[in-house]
């Protein structure tokens, strides 16, 4: 029997408030403090478990988990991870990965769904997201003009702000930027003057994304923003659609031309502070090259990962074991570590069964989200869907689902999206 004491409801309410605060702090720490992310997530998990000791019971999982439309698919995904641990080539590593990583990340999703039960709490989280985005824009500007960011002291190569790489910063940006655009189209949480500030922030975030020179992120962002554009502009008249098309083409032309033009202009005045690294045009052209450069390296890394999948097709080589097993499949000097493709790594570690389970989670999520948007026209949810889609596309070219900062961001946004859907429409039907 669970331990019960008087006023347990008030204590549980207090736990919820502290859990929300811990999740907000961990989110704010994502770009610059991994230790902070870990610390506050574990505090939130401890309080989440303590709630149950004080008699709290949820609607699913023997009273342990909140009921959501993704529970069944998540259950299969967790089971696939457990099976991969049982058949792992490195049992100890896999066991630590299961409890220290995978289950912890999935609990972020469930904690958000369980605790974001009011618009007030949702507004707090959105405020934290806006504050974090503003801080990162400032940090990126300092790195761009001063040569180093002020949060972590990372030197300029490509714009990375406080992240250790430009790719990591880009992975963060392509989730946050569409979310901000979704906020601009909703009147539920922000005032008109705040929309002006968010419009400026949105433009600055896009500029930061361009200056990361991360091709996979550009591709993901373009596809994600097209999703938003389709739903926003499909009911507009032809004149407005053509105007938006011409503006888009004009902006794209500016982005191609301005780095080279501005650099030459500043060089004539003796100003050396303008940092372009490589032109946007050159980065776009390199996307279609398969010989030499990072594209060639990635193809070799993908081949290594696919060879592991071939040898361990169903249950994988073991959760968290890729870095050990990959050494036996090394094809080049850069190989043997990670395949720079989250889906190949997932298939290699937890098998094709695990990968299909994860894709089932995503299918249910996007199906639910699209159905919800068609019913409610909630553009905040559309922005979240767009950002998560962009992130998942970028994950095809990088290890985002295996990076502490970015995998926490992913499960956080998944939980936030479902929280909003449940909060705004409790009668929303679950997909079959």
Protein Blocks (a to p, Z undefined) as FASTA:
>chain_A
ZZddehklmmmmmmmmmmmmmmmmmmmmmmmomklmmmmmmmmmmmmmmmmmnopacfee
hhlaccdfklmmmmmmmmmmmmmmmmpcblmlmmmmmmmmmmmmmmmmmmmmmmmmcfkl
mmmmmmmmmmmmmmmmmmmmmmmmnopafklopacfbdekjafbfklmmmmmmmmmmmmm
mmmmpcklbcfklmmmmmmmmmmmmmmmmmnopaklmmmmmmmmmmmmmmmmmmpcfklm
mmmmmmmmmmmmmmmmmmmmmmmmmmmnopakbcgkiafklmmmmmmpcgghjklmmmmm
mmmmmmmmmmmmmnonbehilmmmmmmmccbfkgoiagoiaklmmmmmnojklmmmmmmm
mmmmmmmmmmmmmmnopaklmmmmmmmmmmmmmmmmmcklmgfklmmmmmmmmmmmmmmm
mmmommbccdZZ
